[in-house]
Amino acid sequence: MAEGSFEEEKYMRRSIQLAQNGLCNSAPNPMVGAVIVCDGKIIGEGYHIRCGEAHAEVNAIRSVKDTSLLKRSTIYVTLEPCSHYGKTPPCADLIIEKQIPRIVIGCQDPFSKVAGRGIQKLKDAGREVIVGVLEQECKYLIRRFITFHTQRRPYITLKWAESADKFIDICRTEGAPVILSNPLTSMLVHKKRAEHNAIIVGTHTAKLDNPSLNVRHWQGRSPVRIVIDRTLSLPPDLHLFDGSTPTLVFTEATQEPRLNIEYLTIDFQQDILPQMMEILYSRGLQSLLVEGGNLLLQSFIDTGLWDEIFVEEAPISLYSGVKSPKISDKIPYVTEQSFSRSFRHYTAGRNSQ
């Protein structure tokens, strides 16, 4: 893998910046950005906007006003151009057809149908190909895609808000939960929902909080809702069962599906998390947001089945109640500031390998 020059890294950073625009709509495809440069000037830009539509390279090439410049340009792309026919033709073929002589690639595609074939096709066509410019940054960009295809499970993000004294709620059998988020951080929660393919809660949270688990305070699609209900004890009038959004119920009972609700039988005598992850993988759900409660969040932590954790720290104390999940002191985190709140951000450190 090659280390890039200052110029190459500059244009690759721009490509990464463009790619991030596809976060909410590109899945199950990876986020990809592309920049075309001629004589030290950007003449074209593009990113993969939506799954099933044109890839980043296509959009970048289409944006070039004077296509005669392509024959002496360099295209920078965060991910290896595809070499296979999917919902769109191969991008490697288009680059060859347009006679772009030089291609700078961030990282190789982990997808088995590509995995170096696009790079080889470009080289066989006599093109100069440089691979590995800002490689780790480009791999981190597609960490969900990599996790899904290499570990055969969704990319898992855990999220909760906790009080200054490490509680997530008061102890209750009914009534509304304690609101620890403010309106702006609540908006961030909905942004995260829009960025994930699926969202899950346990039986206790579904019953006590009656969450909708949809996207209301942000623009984007609502994730597939998932709830664990071993004995089908949850009331049918919960928001989760309103039929507005596809909903999966993991249970040991048998139940016929109804409008937008599917019941999936798993073995509760065994560890249920691997069973659920296998089913979600088979359905192409690339990312999963875990919103609680304590027992469910802790089960993901204890089994090491997570990739990122976001903890909102509220500046109030509850003094008693439901303790927040415990994370090992050995796991490093970064403190982030947003909307007058502190967030602890943990990463598992295996997503860009």
Solvent accessible surface area in square Angstrom, and as a share of the most:
residue,aa,sasa,rsa
1,M,148,0.66
2,A,39,0.30
3,E,168,0.75
4,G,17,0.16
5,S,61,0.39
6,F,159,0.66
7,E,79,0.35
8,E,16,0.07
9,E,52,0.23
10,K,89,0.38
11,Y,13,0.05
12,M,0,0.00
13,R,126,0.46
14,R,82,0.30
15,S,0,0.00
16,I,21,0.11
17,Q,102,0.45
18,L,15,0.07
19,A,1,0.00
20,Q,101,0.45
21,N,90,0.46
22,G,0,0.00
23,L,50,0.25
24,C,33,0.20
25,N,44,0.23
26,S,2,0.01
27,A,24,0.18
28,P,67,0.42
29,N,41,0.21
30,P,19,0.12
31,M,20,0.09
32,V,15,0.08
33,G,0,0.00
34,A,0,0.00
35,V,0,0.00
36,I,0,0.00
37,V,12,0.07
38,C,6,0.04
39,D,107,0.55
40,G,55,0.53
41,K,143,0.61
42,I,74,0.38
43,I,39,0.20
44,G,4,0.03
45,E,52,0.23
46,G,8,0.08
47,Y,53,0.20
48,H,5,0.02
49,I,67,0.34
50,R,108,0.39
51,C,34,0.20
52,G,32,0.31
53,E,78,0.35
54,A,18,0.14
55,H,42,0.19
56,A,0,0.00
57,E,6,0.02
58,V,22,0.13
59,N,30,0.15
60,A,0,0.00
61,I,9,0.04
62,R,173,0.63
63,S,54,0.35
64,V,8,0.05
65,K,201,0.85
66,D,70,0.36
67,T,77,0.45
68,S,73,0.47
69,L,41,0.20
70,L,1,0.01
71,K,120,0.51
72,R,137,0.50
73,S,3,0.02
74,T,16,0.09
75,I,0,0.00
76,Y,10,0.04
77,V,0,0.00
78,T,2,0.01
79,L,6,0.03
80,E,4,0.02
81,P,0,0.00
82,C,11,0.07
83,S,19,0.12
84,H,50,0.22
85,Y,166,0.63
86,G,53,0.51
87,K,162,0.69
88,T,23,0.13
89,P,86,0.54
90,P,4,0.02
91,C,1,0.01
92,A,0,0.00
93,D,50,0.26
94,L,36,0.18
95,I,0,0.00
96,I,45,0.23
97,E,116,0.52
98,K,68,0.29
99,Q,95,0.42
100,I,0,0.00
101,P,53,0.33
102,R,58,0.21
103,I,0,0.00
104,V,0,0.00
105,I,0,0.00
106,G,0,0.00
107,C,1,0.00
108,Q,74,0.33
109,D,9,0.05
110,P,44,0.28
111,F,53,0.22
112,S,82,0.53
113,K,120,0.51
114,V,1,0.01
115,A,42,0.33
116,G,19,0.18
117,R,137,0.50
118,G,0,0.00
119,I,15,0.08
120,Q,94,0.42
121,K,67,0.28
122,L,0,0.00
123,K,98,0.42
124,D,108,0.56
125,A,37,0.29
126,G,66,0.63
127,R,45,0.17
128,E,91,0.41
129,V,22,0.12
130,I,32,0.16
131,V,19,0.11
132,G,9,0.08
133,V,0,0.00
134,L,17,0.09
135,E,34,0.15
136,Q,94,0.42
137,E,73,0.33
138,C,0,0.00
139,K,41,0.17
140,Y,84,0.32
141,L,8,0.04
142,I,5,0.03
143,R,39,0.14
144,R,31,0.11
145,F,10,0.04
146,I,15,0.07
147,T,1,0.01
148,F,15,0.06
149,H,56,0.25
150,T,84,0.49
151,Q,74,0.33
152,R,155,0.57
153,R,16,0.06
154,P,0,0.00
155,Y,0,0.00
156,I,0,0.00
157,T,2,0.01
158,L,0,0.00
159,K,31,0.13
160,W,10,0.03
161,A,19,0.15
162,E,2,0.01
163,S,2,0.01
164,A,63,0.49
165,D,42,0.22
166,K,88,0.37
167,F,22,0.09
168,I,30,0.15
169,D,18,0.09
170,I,74,0.37
171,C,99,0.59
172,R,37,0.14
173,T,127,0.74
174,E,138,0.62
175,G,52,0.50
176,A,86,0.66
177,P,41,0.26
178,V,40,0.23
179,I,130,0.66
180,L,11,0.05
181,S,26,0.17
182,N,37,0.19
183,P,117,0.73
184,L,86,0.43
185,T,1,0.00
186,S,32,0.21
187,M,53,0.23
188,L,45,0.22
189,V,22,0.13
190,H,7,0.03
191,K,65,0.28
192,K,42,0.18
193,R,20,0.07
194,A,6,0.05
195,E,19,0.08
196,H,9,0.04
197,N,35,0.18
198,A,0,0.00
199,I,0,0.00
200,I,0,0.00
201,V,1,0.01
202,G,11,0.10
203,T,44,0.26
204,H,127,0.57
205,T,20,0.12
206,A,0,0.00
207,K,121,0.51
208,L,34,0.17
209,D,51,0.26
210,N,48,0.25
211,P,24,0.15
212,S,27,0.17
213,L,2,0.01
214,N,32,0.16
215,V,20,0.12
216,R,129,0.47
217,H,97,0.43
218,W,94,0.33
219,Q,159,0.70
220,G,34,0.33
221,R,146,0.53
222,S,41,0.27
223,P,3,0.02
224,V,31,0.18
225,R,0,0.00
226,I,0,0.00
227,V,0,0.00
228,I,15,0.08
229,D,3,0.02
230,R,96,0.35
231,T,90,0.52
232,L,51,0.26
233,S,69,0.44
234,L,13,0.06
235,P,47,0.30
236,P,100,0.63
237,D,118,0.61
238,L,14,0.07
239,H,83,0.37
240,L,1,0.00
241,F,17,0.07
242,D,83,0.43
243,G,10,0.09
244,S,77,0.50
245,T,12,0.07
246,P,68,0.43
247,T,2,0.01
248,L,10,0.05
249,V,0,0.00
250,F,0,0.00
251,T,0,0.00
252,E,77,0.34
253,A,32,0.25
254,T,123,0.72
255,Q,80,0.35
256,E,131,0.59
257,P,88,0.55
258,R,99,0.36
259,L,138,0.69
260,N,65,0.33
261,I,5,0.02
262,E,62,0.28
263,Y,32,0.12
264,L,22,0.11
265,T,87,0.51
266,I,12,0.06
267,D,63,0.33
268,F,31,0.13
269,Q,139,0.62
270,Q,115,0.51
271,D,79,0.41
272,I,34,0.17
273,L,6,0.03
274,P,72,0.45
275,Q,43,0.19
276,M,0,0.00
277,M,7,0.03
278,E,123,0.55
279,I,41,0.21
280,L,0,0.00
281,Y,46,0.17
282,S,85,0.55
283,R,106,0.39
284,G,34,0.33
285,L,23,0.11
286,Q,6,0.03
287,S,3,0.02
288,L,0,0.00
289,L,0,0.00
290,V,0,0.00
291,E,32,0.14
292,G,1,0.01
293,G,21,0.20
294,N,35,0.18
295,L,152,0.76
296,L,16,0.08
297,L,1,0.01
298,Q,38,0.17
299,S,40,0.25
300,F,0,0.00
301,I,18,0.09
302,D,106,0.55
303,T,79,0.46
304,G,35,0.34
305,L,31,0.16
306,W,13,0.05
307,D,0,0.00
308,E,4,0.02
309,I,0,0.00
310,F,29,0.12
311,V,0,0.00
312,E,9,0.04
313,E,49,0.22
314,A,2,0.02
315,P,101,0.63
316,I,79,0.40
317,S,44,0.29
318,L,31,0.15
319,Y,182,0.69
320,S,72,0.47
321,G,20,0.19
322,V,52,0.30
323,K,96,0.41
324,S,9,0.06
325,P,9,0.05
326,K,150,0.64
327,I,26,0.13
328,S,58,0.38
329,D,149,0.77
330,K,188,0.79
331,I,44,0.22
332,P,105,0.66
333,Y,107,0.41
334,V,97,0.56
335,T,73,0.43
336,E,64,0.29
337,Q,128,0.57
338,S,38,0.24
339,F,76,0.32
340,S,116,0.75
341,R,31,0.11
342,S,29,0.19
343,F,23,0.09
344,R,24,0.09
345,H,26,0.12
346,Y,10,0.04
347,T,53,0.31
348,A,31,0.24
349,G,54,0.52
350,R,84,0.31
351,N,6,0.03
352,S,20,0.13
353,Q,149,0.66
